[in-house]
Amino acid sequence: MPGHKTCIIIVGPTASGKTDLSLKIAERFHTAIISADSRQCYKELNIGVAKPAVEDLQRTRHYFINTHSIHDEVNAGIFETYALNAAKEIFLNKDIAVMAGGTGLYVKAFCNGIDSMPEVDETIRAHVRKEYESRGMEWLQQMIKEHDPLFHEEGELRNPRRMLRALEIKLSSGKSILELHSSPRARRDFNILKIGIELSREEVYFNINKRVETMMGDDLLEEAKGLYEYRKLNALQTVGYTELFSYIDGACTLDKAVEEIKKNTRRYAKRQLTWFRRDENINWFSPLNTTALWDFISNSIQQQAAYNK
């Protein structure tokens, strides 16, 4: 049975207001925040990954932000270990911890653990890697579409490392990597309360377009130029940077690159929502209905405390 500690997890699509809400909750409970964002952990990435403002990072303790380098390997398993240790540290002095982020696999790893993956046939791995090296991203995306339609619908189609892994597992086992992530494995010794930020598609798209314009005004292009030499690293296979690398390469105009950032961010938001909508444990709230949200959080924590007595 879980104890009297609770981690409140804030999820939702990009640009939905997760950072602001997590800060409000953390300040109300005088606690810290664990980021569940697969890119904000990198010290070298700032504007393009929409990190919390410097003053917010100073005001409230954040874990898993600026903790790794783009040269480090970071994955869901590494995050699981890191986040559980962070929660343990927070719970030494606090009854509440807060987690916020849009990387669904990271949230799932924290809540349920990482499912064991089947062995990949080395012949298949070698063939897939060789074909990708010679034929590129379009080939990889087409193979995913043909062999793993579930991943094509819900996975990260601009992340070659994850796409290669998904294709290798599907060709080796006949199962989608997302199917293998479908059953819980671990039980936690703390309560988990999941809250989803619910906005209309029009609101999300408006926020995304506005955020991209703000990022460009904050010199995202200069940041991308400074990272250009590292563009082949997995950490840089990220919306907001890859499009600007194409502009730097002379493959498109700057206006076209900015429009591509907006379009690809909207696609990412759609995939995030598809992922989170499958989780029946998420309680969805409009950010405008703050009274209902605070009542729900308060009542849930009280009920859990009474249950654990």
Buried (B, 14 or more C-beta within 10 A) or exposed (E): EBEBBBBBBBBBBBBBBBBBBBBBBBEEBEBBBBBBBBBBBBEBBBBBBBBBEEEBBEEBBBBBBBBBEBEEEBBBEBBBEBBBEBBEBBBEEBBBBBBBBBBBBBBBBBBBBBBEBEEBBEEBBEEBEEBBEEEEBEEBBEBBEEBBEBBBBBBBBBBBBBBBBBBBBBBBBEBBBBBBBEEEEEEBEBBBBBBBBBBEEEBBBEBBBEBBEEBBEEEBBEBBBEBEEEBEBBBBBBBBBBBBBBBBEEEBEEEEBBBBBBBBBBEBBBBBBBBBEEBEEBBBBEBEEEEEBBEBBEEBBEEBEEEEE
